[in-house]
Amino acid sequence: MTTTIISSTNRPNSSTFKLAQYYQKRLAEKGMEAGILSLMDLPPNLIQTDLYKKRSAEFLPIQDIVSKTDKFIFIIPEYNGSFPGVLKVFIDALDFPGSFYEKKAALVGLSSGKYGNIRGIDHFTGVCHYMHLEVMPLKIHIGSINKEFDEHNNLYQSDTLQYTEEQMDKFILF
Ligand SMILES: Cc1cc2nc3c(=O)[nH]c(=O)nc-3n(C[C@H](O)[C@H](O)[C@H](O)COP(=O)(O)O)c2cc1C
């Protein structure tokens, strides 16, 4: 069983990547090893080199990680009321339908605003279902992300801990 956490933005120093690292650490503590695939690592000219049946040497290891993954966690920031465009470009560049077909995913939304990307997570759920990627019913929305990490980059607020722990425990069994 191979698990991959997708850090779903290429923005440098993103809270998304911090949260991906936190999920990786907590899952490891619970006995589940997961890799992180950050969209920071996409080829910079992806829209020229890897869309519409083109394939660059740089993208091959990324495709390979996705192809070998059975279960995904997508950590998804809210950009203009939805999920980031770079996440859709990434998905459009991957092999279809094999990359996600009949696999499983958990979704985590975050934002600097109040609502933790509820709408973007709903939008992305529609994309997942189109690809036959089964979405775990418990989705997490973390708003005001700037107030959520302590000095060690751990989550610490009790309600956030309660929901993220429940999601991870359910994801391990999913
Ligand atoms: C292009 C862009 C659009 C954004 N749109 C929203 C938004 O619609 N709502 C919101 O609450 N925050 C918005 N933000 C702020 C992000 O939620 C914030 O940066 C947060 O830390 C998560 O994104 P990050 O992983 O890039 O840090 C936006 C940020 C960017 C870069």
The ligand as an ORCA input file, in Angstrom:
! r2SCAN-3c Opt
* xyz 0 1
  C      -3.836     33.360     -5.789
  C      -4.341     33.330     -4.376
  C      -5.709     33.420     -4.150
  C      -6.214     33.367     -2.843
  N      -7.579     33.388     -2.659
  C      -8.070     33.216     -1.398
  C      -9.482     33.118     -1.170
  O     -10.277     33.117     -2.082
  N      -9.920     32.965      0.101
  C      -9.062     32.907      1.175
  O      -9.519     32.770      2.315
  N      -7.721     32.992      0.991
  C      -7.211     33.138     -0.273
  N      -5.843     33.178     -0.465
  C      -4.971     33.094      0.696
  C      -4.600     31.632      1.046
  O      -5.739     30.992      1.593
  C      -3.434     31.668      2.025
  O      -2.285     32.024      1.297
  C      -3.260     30.411      2.856
  O      -2.042     30.550      3.574
  C      -3.212     29.100      2.096
  O      -2.427     29.187      0.945
  P      -0.857     28.833      0.867
  O      -0.730     27.347      1.031
  O      -0.459     29.311     -0.484
  O      -0.144     29.545      1.981
  C      -5.321     33.242     -1.757
  C      -3.937     33.158     -1.993
  C      -3.447     33.181     -3.282
  C      -1.951     33.039     -3.507
*
